[in-house]
Amino acid sequence: MTVIEVDRLTKRFRGQVAVDDLSFAVAPGSITGLLGPNGAGKTTTLRTLLGLVNATSGSALIEGRPYRDLEKPLAAVGAVLENSGFYPGRTGRDNLRVVARSVGAPESRVDELLERVDLTEARNKRYLAYSLGMRQRLALAAALLPAPRILILDEPANGLDPQGIRWLRELLRSFASDGGTVLISSHVLAEISQTVEDVIVLSRGRLLAQAPLEELLAGPAAAIKIRTKDARSFVELLSANGIRAEVGTDERVTVFDTVAETVGDLAAAHAVPIYEMAAEGVASLEDVFLKLTGELPPQPPPIWPPPNVSSKDS
């Protein structure tokens, strides 16, 4: 069963392809990251799902229907996109009261949600005076007002400080543990890798990969360091099973080109005591993304000499 399904979705703007034959599915009760650099097609995909953009071809369905055909779309989906639509001169609380009336939510939900997003103390401050992080929190409160089953969030951590990012992570995990489904877009890979369970990677509007995060990051570590009772005997055992290993000057075993599970299973099968095991050089989500896209991060310009100043002048 899928809650969100995108099937061969293509969207062109004046001849420019923003999304190119994209297909993916999101399972219920999951937190799925839609990842990619700026311009990868993430926002266009989310806006198409929410009926704000018409697809050139293909489909984008929520609970098996286009968003516009859902019986109670606001009860089904809470969304946070770039434009919140809040009134600058009204307080955070008054803005939420307006949203509550428009979505048919009881006014008691307003103060409940303000507390949940940690804006109780700022509830009577005008929206115009809110920081970017506070605006993100208020937008999330508005999305949660009708108690939706699904959250669709576009760069929700933008403007949040480290404490706010941790708060967002815990809120989304709580939402998913209660049976909700989250689709969250981001270009900040290190940040999102601690939140999501499944990953959809886009580049230039195309799907590069969709997999559980654990599976995407799985693979041999560059090396596994092991402390055991008899290092040399363990190296002999590993070698006899086709695993390359050596003993270092610190009497620890270094194992190459395999995974920790393989080493652990072999040690357990031969009653070898393992006191310590640490994988080194394990791939990060950023490493995987760069490998998938074949893109290298841009090199920073030299600090010296300054532009238009030759070394002779300095």
Secondary structure as GFF3:
##gff-version 3
##sequence-region A 1 314
A	DSSP	beta_strand	4	13	.	.	.	ID=ss1
A	DSSP	beta_strand	16	26	.	.	.	ID=ss2
A	DSSP	beta_strand	31	35	.	.	.	ID=ss3
A	DSSP	alpha_helix	42	49	.	.	.	ID=ss4
A	DSSP	beta_strand	57	62	.	.	.	ID=ss5
A	DSSP	three_ten_helix	67	69	.	.	.	ID=ss6
A	DSSP	alpha_helix	73	76	.	.	.	ID=ss7
A	DSSP	beta_strand	77	80	.	.	.	ID=ss8
A	DSSP	alpha_helix	92	103	.	.	.	ID=ss9
A	DSSP	alpha_helix	108	116	.	.	.	ID=ss10
A	DSSP	three_ten_helix	127	129	.	.	.	ID=ss11
A	DSSP	alpha_helix	132	144	.	.	.	ID=ss12
A	DSSP	beta_strand	150	154	.	.	.	ID=ss13
A	DSSP	alpha_helix	162	177	.	.	.	ID=ss14
A	DSSP	beta_strand	181	186	.	.	.	ID=ss15
A	DSSP	alpha_helix	189	192	.	.	.	ID=ss16
A	DSSP	beta_strand	198	203	.	.	.	ID=ss17
A	DSSP	beta_strand	206	212	.	.	.	ID=ss18
A	DSSP	alpha_helix	213	217	.	.	.	ID=ss19
A	DSSP	beta_strand	223	228	.	.	.	ID=ss20
A	DSSP	alpha_helix	231	240	.	.	.	ID=ss21
A	DSSP	beta_strand	245	247	.	.	.	ID=ss22
A	DSSP	beta_strand	253	255	.	.	.	ID=ss23
A	DSSP	alpha_helix	260	269	.	.	.	ID=ss24
A	DSSP	beta_strand	274	280	.	.	.	ID=ss25
A	DSSP	alpha_helix	285	293	.	.	.	ID=ss26
###
